[in-house]
Amino acid sequence: MQRAAFMVIGLLAFGGLGGCATAALTAGSMATSAGINHTLNGITYKTFVTPVDDLRTATLAALDKMDMSVTDIKEVKAGWEIKAKAYDRIIEIELEALTRRSTRMRVVANQGKFFLKDAATATEIIIQTAETLDRTVAKK
């Protein structure tokens, strides 16, 4: 009961913000429904039910679609590390094979020289990778 009361109070408090609250709630809901997790320091994660090499291919296609240039790609013990550049952002992507059929994707978009993180860009890279993967599977 207390939880419901806090939710009502919170919604009433956001009501004074008009469209801003709706936009914030919608954006948060979209990321949550997509299964994308964020840490407080701007690192974004998602686990895919796909082999690591298929996810690597989809990730590279998504980066190309977003016009981000790949600056480094290397195979590591657990999967792949990919680095890309977008204007003043350095993108770091780790693809870690959890099993033969599931892979965790970690994306960090570093902005500038002062350790700022761009979680929106990191999230969009994951979304574009998922959409690329979905199109690839649909063609099969």
C-alpha positions as CSV (number, residue, x, y, z in Angstrom):
1,M,0.0,0.0,0.0
2,Q,2.8,2.4,0.9
3,R,4.5,1.6,-2.5
4,A,1.3,2.6,-4.3
5,A,1.0,5.8,-2.4
6,F,4.6,6.8,-3.2
7,M,4.0,6.0,-6.9
8,V,0.9,8.3,-6.9
9,I,2.8,11.1,-5.2
10,G,5.7,10.7,-7.7
11,L,3.3,10.8,-10.6
12,L,1.6,13.9,-9.2
13,A,5.0,15.6,-8.7
14,F,5.9,14.8,-12.4
15,G,2.5,16.1,-13.5
16,G,3.7,19.7,-13.1
17,L,6.4,19.1,-15.6
18,G,4.0,18.5,-18.4
19,G,5.5,16.8,-21.5
20,C,9.0,16.5,-19.9
21,A,7.9,13.8,-17.5
22,T,6.1,11.8,-20.2
23,A,9.2,12.0,-22.4
24,A,11.5,10.9,-19.5
25,L,9.2,8.0,-18.6
26,T,8.9,6.9,-22.2
27,A,12.6,7.0,-22.8
28,G,13.3,5.0,-19.7
29,S,10.6,2.5,-20.6
30,M,12.0,2.0,-24.1
31,A,15.5,1.1,-22.8
32,T,14.1,-1.2,-20.1
33,S,11.8,-3.0,-22.5
34,A,14.7,-3.5,-24.9
35,G,16.7,-5.2,-22.1
36,I,19.4,-2.6,-22.1
37,N,21.1,-2.0,-18.8
38,H,23.0,1.1,-17.7
39,T,25.4,1.6,-14.9
40,L,25.7,4.9,-13.1
41,N,29.0,5.6,-14.8
42,G,27.6,5.5,-18.3
43,I,28.4,1.9,-19.3
44,T,25.7,0.1,-21.3
45,Y,25.1,-3.6,-21.4
46,K,22.9,-6.1,-23.2
47,T,23.0,-9.9,-23.5
48,F,22.0,-11.3,-26.9
49,V,20.9,-14.9,-27.6
50,T,23.3,-15.2,-30.6
51,P,26.8,-16.5,-31.1
52,V,29.7,-14.0,-30.6
53,D,30.8,-14.0,-34.2
54,D,27.2,-13.2,-35.4
55,L,27.0,-10.4,-32.9
56,R,30.4,-9.1,-34.1
57,T,29.2,-9.0,-37.7
58,A,26.0,-7.2,-36.7
59,T,28.0,-4.7,-34.5
60,L,30.3,-3.8,-37.4
61,A,27.3,-3.3,-39.7
62,A,25.6,-1.1,-37.1
63,L,28.8,1.1,-36.7
64,D,29.0,1.4,-40.4
65,K,25.3,2.4,-40.6
66,M,26.0,5.1,-37.9
67,D,29.0,6.3,-39.9
68,M,31.4,5.5,-37.1
69,S,34.9,4.4,-38.2
70,V,36.3,1.3,-36.7
71,T,39.8,2.1,-35.4
72,D,40.7,-1.3,-33.9
73,I,39.3,-4.8,-33.7
74,K,40.9,-7.7,-32.0
75,E,40.0,-11.2,-30.9
76,V,40.4,-11.8,-27.2
77,K,40.0,-14.9,-25.1
78,A,36.3,-14.5,-24.4
79,G,35.3,-12.8,-27.7
80,W,36.1,-9.5,-29.4
81,E,37.1,-5.9,-28.5
82,I,36.1,-3.3,-31.0
83,K,37.1,0.4,-30.9
84,A,35.5,3.1,-33.1
85,K,35.4,6.9,-33.4
86,A,32.6,9.3,-33.8
87,Y,33.6,13.0,-33.9
88,D,34.9,13.6,-30.3
89,R,33.8,10.2,-29.0
90,I,35.8,7.1,-28.6
91,I,33.6,4.0,-28.6
92,E,34.7,0.9,-26.8
93,I,32.8,-2.3,-27.4
94,E,33.4,-5.7,-25.7
95,L,31.6,-8.8,-27.0
96,E,31.9,-11.6,-24.5
97,A,30.8,-15.1,-25.3
98,L,28.8,-16.4,-22.3
99,T,27.9,-19.7,-24.0
100,R,28.0,-20.9,-27.6
101,R,24.6,-19.2,-28.2
102,S,24.7,-16.1,-25.9
103,T,26.9,-13.1,-25.9
104,R,27.1,-10.0,-23.6
105,M,27.7,-6.7,-25.3
106,R,29.3,-3.9,-23.3
107,V,29.5,-0.4,-24.9
108,V,31.2,2.7,-23.5
109,A,31.1,6.0,-25.4
110,N,33.8,8.3,-24.0
111,Q,33.3,11.9,-24.8
112,G,36.2,14.4,-24.8
113,K,39.3,14.2,-22.6
114,F,37.6,14.4,-19.2
115,F,36.1,11.0,-18.8
116,L,32.6,12.0,-19.7
117,K,30.4,9.2,-20.8
118,D,27.7,9.4,-23.5
119,A,25.1,6.7,-22.5
120,A,22.7,7.8,-25.2
121,T,25.2,7.0,-28.0
122,A,26.2,3.7,-26.3
123,T,22.5,2.8,-26.1
124,E,21.9,3.6,-29.7
125,I,24.8,1.4,-30.8
126,I,23.2,-1.5,-29.0
127,I,19.7,-0.7,-30.5
128,Q,21.2,-0.5,-34.0
129,T,23.1,-3.7,-33.5
130,A,19.9,-5.5,-32.3
131,E,17.9,-4.2,-35.3
132,T,20.7,-5.3,-37.7
133,L,20.7,-8.7,-36.0
134,D,16.9,-8.9,-36.3
135,R,17.0,-8.1,-40.1
136,T,19.8,-10.7,-40.6
137,V,17.7,-13.4,-38.8
138,A,14.6,-12.4,-40.7
139,K,16.4,-13.0,-44.0
140,K,17.3,-16.6,-43.1
